């Protein structure tokens, strides 16, 4: 007997309170990165060409001019990530007409801070989770984490039909901003990244209506560890972001994407992709032979929220769901490894 597919019962998003206008960030960057701009004048164009108008941050803009060590950054992460976890999770559970005590499994995805005990344990009492809830924290997946979280949550739900799986994806990319470093990667990341969270509720059962999660897959390219990731030093995380990324995507993405589409038996699926940046979206459209500008929702989310790492693709999916997602969809994002993570969705049962 074929097991029931997992259904996406609810999807909700949340952002922190501080809005960063891109023009204000550019002004700040000119002060902080004055030496880099003097050496590479065209770096200033990044803030105009990034396709971003605003982002949201756990801290106000003047915070980024100060010096902050690991303990201070960690305190900021624990406070803000916990608040976003609660907001996104409560919204998703309310949408699903469930209570925190109904949750059997919690998958927490975050790579922009270190928390031990992990976030779901820290907010458990306030949320009202049961003492016997299964906790599954996931670290290190970067921008791919949204698809990874959904895929893992769907598999866990399918393994135990009837159990409620809550997936919460929280990233505070801005806390990794480094005023003490001025590499090109640091400048680019200051123009791209924002903060945000998303939460999903999944359950597998014959009677569950909602978007069905089908096949999931990943592909990791060998010898690509230096494309994306973190370094760590006494001050905090240091961004690793290769300038070769768009070209790599353009050349390498098509083959694993087509294999997945064939294996998942998708017929001309619509695509929901992580908007890592305008050049990344252009590379995806080129690789998959899409007309330039096809990924409209992705560009809209990038414009209004920036690249929030893992939750960003779920912000894009939320827009599609609100419009009434129908038919087959391929959800995809790429992250450290270097890896593309993919999931097949079917909105026919929504």
C-alpha positions in Angstrom: 0.0 0.0 0.0 1.4 3.4 -1.0 2.0 5.7 1.9 0.1 9.0 2.0 1.9 12.0 0.7 2.7 14.8 3.1 0.4 17.8 2.8 1.5 21.4 3.4 -1.3 22.6 5.8 0.1 26.1 6.4 2.9 28.5 5.5 3.7 31.7 7.3 6.5 34.3 7.3 7.9 36.9 9.7 10.5 39.7 9.6 12.2 41.6 12.4 11.2 45.2 13.2 14.0 47.3 11.6 13.6 48.2 8.0 16.8 49.0 6.1 16.3 51.2 3.0 18.9 50.3 0.4 19.9 53.9 -0.1 20.7 54.2 3.6 22.7 51.0 3.6 24.7 52.3 0.6 25.5 55.5 2.5 26.7 53.5 5.5 28.8 51.2 3.3 30.6 54.2 1.8 31.8 55.1 5.3 32.6 51.6 6.4 34.2 50.4 3.2 35.8 53.7 2.2 39.1 52.0 1.4 37.6 49.3 -0.7 35.5 51.8 -2.7 38.6 53.9 -3.3 40.3 50.9 -4.7 37.3 49.5 -6.5 35.0 52.4 -7.4 32.5 50.2 -9.2 31.7 48.4 -6.0 29.3 51.3 -5.1 27.2 50.2 -8.1 26.3 47.0 -6.4 23.8 48.7 -4.1 21.9 50.2 -7.2 22.1 47.0 -9.3 21.2 44.5 -6.7 17.5 44.8 -7.4 16.8 45.5 -3.7 14.9 48.5 -2.3 14.6 47.5 1.3 15.4 44.7 3.8 14.6 43.9 7.4 17.1 43.6 10.2 17.3 42.4 13.8 19.2 45.5 14.7 18.9 49.2 13.7 21.2 50.5 11.0 23.5 52.4 13.4 24.4 49.1 15.2 26.4 48.1 12.2 29.0 50.8 12.6 30.1 49.5 16.0 32.4 46.7 17.0 30.7 43.5 18.0 32.4 40.3 19.1 31.1 36.7 19.2 29.3 36.9 22.6 27.4 40.1 21.6 26.5 38.7 18.2 25.3 35.5 19.8 23.2 37.3 22.3 21.6 39.3 19.5 21.0 36.1 17.5 19.4 34.2 20.4 17.0 37.1 21.3 15.9 38.0 17.7 15.9 34.4 16.3 13.7 33.3 19.2 11.3 36.1 18.7 11.0 35.4 15.0 10.6 31.6 15.6 7.7 32.3 17.9 6.0 34.7 15.5 6.3 32.6 12.4 5.4 29.3 14.2 2.3 30.8 15.9 1.1 32.3 12.7 1.5 28.9 10.8 -0.2 26.9 13.6 -3.1 29.3 13.7 -3.5 29.1 9.9 -3.5 25.3 10.3 -6.0 25.5 13.1 -3.7 23.7 15.4 -2.2 24.4 18.8 1.5 24.1 19.8 0.6 21.0 21.9 -0.5 19.3 18.7 3.0 19.4 17.3 4.8 16.0 17.3 8.0 17.0 15.5 9.9 20.3 15.2 12.5 20.9 12.5 14.5 24.1 13.1 16.7 25.3 10.3 19.3 28.1 10.9 22.9 28.7 9.9 23.4 32.3 10.9 23.9 31.8 14.6 24.8 29.1 17.1 22.4 28.0 19.8 22.9 25.1 22.2 20.2 24.3 23.4 18.7 25.0 20.0 16.0 27.5 19.3 13.0 25.2 19.6 14.1 24.2 23.1 14.6 27.8 24.2 11.1 28.9 23.1 9.4 25.6 24.0 7.8 26.8 27.3 6.5 30.0 25.8 5.1 28.2 22.7 3.6 25.4 24.8 5.2 22.5 23.0 4.8 19.1 24.7 7.8 17.7 26.7 7.9 14.6 24.4 8.1 16.6 21.1 10.8 15.4 18.8 13.4 18.1 18.1 15.5 18.2 14.9 17.8 21.2 14.6 19.6 21.6 11.2 22.7 23.8 10.8 25.0 24.6 7.9 22.6 24.4 4.9 22.7 28.2 4.1 20.5 29.4 1.3 19.3 25.8 0.5 17.8 25.5 4.1 14.3 26.4 3.2 13.9 23.5 0.7 15.9 21.2 2.9 13.6 21.9 5.9 10.4 21.3 3.8 11.9 18.1 2.3 13.0 16.8 5.7 9.7 17.7 7.3 7.7 16.0 4.6 9.7 12.8 4.9 9.3 12.8 8.7 5.5 13.4 8.3 5.2 10.6 5.8 7.2 8.2 8.1 4.6 8.7 10.8 1.2 9.4 9.2 -1.1 11.6 11.3 1.8 13.3 13.2 2.1 17.1 12.9 5.5 18.3 11.8 6.4 22.0 12.3 9.3 23.3 10.3 10.7 26.7 11.3 13.4 28.4 9.2 15.2 31.4 10.8 18.1 33.4 9.4 19.7 36.6 10.7 22.2 37.3 8.0 22.8 40.9 8.9 24.3 40.0 12.3 27.3 38.6 10.3 28.0 42.1 8.9 31.7 42.9 9.5 33.0 46.5 9.7 36.5 45.1 10.4 36.7 43.4 7.0 36.4 44.9 3.6 36.8 42.1 1.0 34.6 42.2 -2.1 32.5 39.4 -0.6 31.8 41.5 2.5 30.7 44.4 0.3 28.5 42.3 -1.9 26.9 40.6 1.1 26.2 44.0 2.7 24.2 44.9 -0.4 22.2 41.6 -0.6 21.4 40.1 2.7 18.5 40.6 5.1 16.7 38.8 8.0 13.6 36.8 8.1 11.8 33.6 9.1 9.2 31.1 7.7 7.2 28.3 9.3 5.5 25.3 7.7 3.0 22.8 9.1 3.0 19.3 7.5 1.0 16.2 8.0 0.5 13.0 6.0 -3.0 11.6 6.0 -5.6 10.6 3.4 -8.0 13.2 4.6 -5.5 16.1 4.6 -6.1 18.7 2.0 -3.4 21.0 0.9 -0.4 21.2 -1.4 1.2 17.7 -1.6 4.9 17.2 -1.3 6.2 14.6 -3.7 9.7 13.6 -4.6 12.7 15.4 -3.0 16.4 15.3 -4.1 19.8 17.0 -3.7 22.8 17.2 -5.9 26.2 18.2 -4.6 29.0 19.1 -7.0 32.5 17.8 -6.1 35.3 20.2 -5.3 33.0 23.2 -4.7 33.4 23.8 -1.0 34.9 27.3 -1.7 31.8 28.7 -3.6 29.7 29.5 -0.5 29.9 29.3 3.3 31.3 30.7 6.4 34.8 31.2 7.9 35.0 31.7 11.7 37.4 33.9 13.7 37.3 35.6 17.1 35.0 38.3 15.9 32.3 36.2 14.1 31.3 34.6 10.9 33.1 35.7 7.7 31.2 35.3 4.4 32.5 33.1 1.7 30.9 34.0 -1.7 32.6 33.2 -4.9 32.2 35.6 -7.8 32.0 32.5 -10.1 28.6 31.5 -8.7 26.3 32.9 -11.5 28.5 31.4 -14.2 28.6 28.1 -12.3 24.8 28.0 -12.1 24.5 28.8 -15.7 26.7 25.9 -16.7 25.9 23.3 -14.1 22.3 23.6 -12.9 20.4 22.2 -15.9 21.5 18.6 -15.7 20.5 17.8 -12.1 17.3 19.8 -12.5 16.3 17.9 -15.6 17.1 14.6 -13.9 14.9 15.5 -11.0 12.0 16.6 -13.2 12.1 13.3 -15.0 12.4 11.2 -11.8 9.6 13.2 -10.1 7.4 12.8 -13.3 6.8 16.5 -13.5 5.3 17.9 -16.7 6.3 21.5 -17.5 6.2 22.4 -13.8 6.3 26.0 -12.7 9.4 26.9 -10.8 9.8 28.5 -7.4 13.5 29.3 -6.9 15.6 30.9 -4.2 16.4 34.5 -5.3 20.0 34.7 -4.3 20.5 37.9 -6.3 19.6 39.4 -9.7 22.6 37.7 -11.4 21.7 34.4 -9.8 18.2 34.6 -11.2 19.4 35.5 -14.6 21.7 32.5 -14.5 18.9 30.2 -13.4 16.7 31.5 -16.3 19.5 30.9 -18.7 20.3 27.5 -17.4 16.7 26.3 -17.5 16.0 28.0 -20.8 13.4 30.3 -19.3 12.6 33.7 -20.8 14.4 36.5 -19.0 12.1 38.0 -16.3 10.1 34.7 -15.9 10.9 34.5 -12.1 8.7 37.5 -11.2 7.8 36.5 -7.6 11.5 35.8 -6.9 12.5 39.3 -8.1 9.6 40.9 -6.0 10.7 39.2 -2.8 14.3 40.1 -3.5 13.3 43.8 -4.0 11.3 44.0 -0.8 13.2 41.7 1.5 16.7 41.1 0.0 18.3 37.6 0.3 17.4 36.3 3.7 19.2 33.0 3.0 17.1 29.9 3.8 13.6 31.3 4.3 13.7 33.4 1.1 12.4 30.7 -1.2 9.5 30.1 1.3 8.6 33.8 1.0 8.4 33.2 -2.8 6.3 30.1 -2.3 4.0 31.9 0.1 3.1 34.4 -2.7 2.4 31.5 -5.1 0.2 29.8 -2.5 -1.8 33.0 -1.8 -2.6 33.3 -5.5 -3.9 29.7 -5.4 -1.1 27.4 -6.4 -2.3 24.8 -8.8 -0.6 22.0 -10.7 3.0 20.8 -10.5 5.8 22.9 -9.1 9.5 22.4 -8.6 10.8 24.2 -5.5 14.6 24.7 -5.6 17.4 26.4 -3.8 21.2 26.2 -3.8 23.5 26.5 -0.8 26.9 25.5 0.7 28.3 22.2 -0.4 27.8 23.4 -3.2 24.4 21.8 -3.4 21.0 22.2 -5.2 18.0 21.0 -3.1 14.8 20.3 -4.9 11.2 19.3 -4.0 8.2 18.5 -6.1 4.9 20.1 -5.1 1.4 19.4 -6.4 -1.2 22.1 -5.8 -4.1 20.1 -7.3 -5.3 19.1 -3.9 -5.2 22.6 -2.3 
